[in-house]
């Protein structure tokens, strides 16, 4: 009888643990984005685990730890490492995306408004930033050559 009680308790614990782990996994958030620029594919991936050391921010209580102006300044400096005519590109969009409880990232999207950017390189480029000002570097791969 005692043995049956132990097995029942163990089975109940395993069911509870499995249910709890599903809840934890379901709460995990991530964001990914890919685009082509200058013959390369740029892929960003960010999850709440990547933001473990980033500052917390609750938009209902305070201003973001990284101001919009500073985010654009940092993103532009990062853009210059990837794009020859980075200063010719304008800021098209700034997005805030939540990736967990009080964990946020900026996406700063640049666009070539005047058509003065590199020929056939592309017109868009995006930079991901953590709230501490660090850049989430993209994975870069060459665009595969098409076979004729």
C-alpha positions in Angstrom: 0.0 0.0 0.0 2.8 2.4 0.9 4.6 1.6 -2.4 1.4 2.4 -4.4 1.2 5.8 -2.6 4.8 6.6 -3.4 4.3 5.8 -7.1 1.1 7.8 -7.2 2.9 10.8 -5.6 5.8 10.4 -8.0 3.5 10.2 -11.0 1.6 13.3 -9.8 4.9 15.2 -9.4 6.0 14.3 -12.9 2.7 15.4 -14.4 2.9 18.7 -12.5 6.5 19.2 -13.5 5.7 18.6 -17.1 2.8 21.0 -17.0 4.9 23.7 -15.3 7.8 23.3 -17.9 5.3 23.8 -20.7 4.1 27.0 -19.1 7.7 28.3 -18.8 8.5 27.4 -22.4 5.3 29.0 -23.6 6.3 32.3 -21.9 9.6 32.5 -23.7 9.5 35.1 -26.4 11.8 35.7 -29.4 12.0 37.8 -32.5 13.8 37.2 -35.8 14.3 39.2 -38.9 16.2 38.7 -42.2 16.8 41.0 -45.1 19.1 41.2 -48.1 21.5 44.1 -48.5 24.7 44.5 -50.7 24.7 40.8 -51.7 24.4 39.5 -48.2 21.6 38.0 -46.1 21.5 39.6 -42.7 19.6 37.6 -40.0 18.9 38.9 -36.5 17.7 36.6 -33.8 16.9 37.8 -30.3 15.2 36.0 -27.4 14.5 37.0 -23.8 17.5 34.8 -22.9 19.7 37.1 -24.9 18.5 40.0 -22.8 19.3 38.3 -19.4 21.8 41.1 -18.5 19.9 44.0 -20.1 18.1 46.5 -18.0 14.5 45.9 -17.0 12.0 48.5 -18.2 8.3 48.9 -17.5 6.8 51.5 -19.9 4.0 52.3 -17.5 6.4 53.5 -14.9 9.3 55.2 -16.5 11.1 56.3 -19.6 13.2 53.7 -21.4 16.8 53.2 -20.1 18.0 53.9 -23.6 16.5 57.1 -25.1 15.3 57.2 -28.7 18.0 59.7 -29.7 20.8 57.6 -28.2 19.3 54.4 -29.8 19.4 56.1 -33.2 23.0 57.3 -32.6 24.2 53.8 -31.7 22.3 52.2 -34.6 23.8 54.7 -37.1 27.3 53.9 -35.9 26.6 50.2 -36.3 25.0 50.9 -39.8 28.3 52.5 -40.9 30.1 49.1 -40.4 27.8 47.5 -42.9 26.8 50.2 -45.4 29.2 52.4 -47.3 26.7 55.3 -47.6 25.1 54.9 -44.2 24.8 58.7 -43.7 22.6 58.9 -46.8 20.1 56.6 -45.3 17.3 58.1 -43.2 15.5 56.6 -40.2 12.3 55.1 -41.5 11.0 53.4 -38.3 11.8 52.8 -34.7 10.1 49.9 -33.0 10.0 48.7 -29.5 9.4 44.9 -29.0 8.9 43.1 -25.7 10.7 39.8 -25.4 9.8 38.9 -21.8 8.7 40.5 -18.6 10.1 44.0 -18.7 12.7 43.0 -21.4 12.6 45.1 -24.5 14.6 45.7 -27.7 14.7 48.5 -30.2 14.6 47.9 -34.0 15.9 50.9 -35.9 15.1 50.6 -39.6 17.0 52.8 -42.1 15.8 53.5 -45.6 17.4 55.1 -48.7 14.8 57.9 -49.3 16.6 59.8 -52.0 17.8 56.8 -54.1 21.5 57.8 -53.5 22.5 54.6 -51.8 24.6 51.9 -53.4 23.3 50.6 -56.7 21.3 47.4 -56.4 22.6 47.0 -52.8 19.2 47.5 -51.3 17.2 50.2 -49.8 16.5 48.9 -46.2 18.7 48.0 -43.3 17.7 47.2 -39.7 19.7 47.3 -36.5 18.5 45.6 -33.2 19.5 47.2 -29.9 19.2 46.1 -26.3 18.2 48.6 -23.7 21.8 48.8 -22.4 22.8 50.2 -25.8 24.5 47.1 -27.1 23.9 46.0 -30.6 22.5 42.5 -31.4 24.8 41.7 -34.3 23.3 40.0 -37.3 24.5 36.7 -38.8 25.8 37.6 -42.3 25.9 35.1 -45.2 26.4 35.8 -48.9 23.3 35.5 -51.1 23.6 32.1 -52.9 24.5 32.4 -56.5 21.6 31.4 -58.9 22.5 28.7 -61.4 21.4 29.2 -64.9 
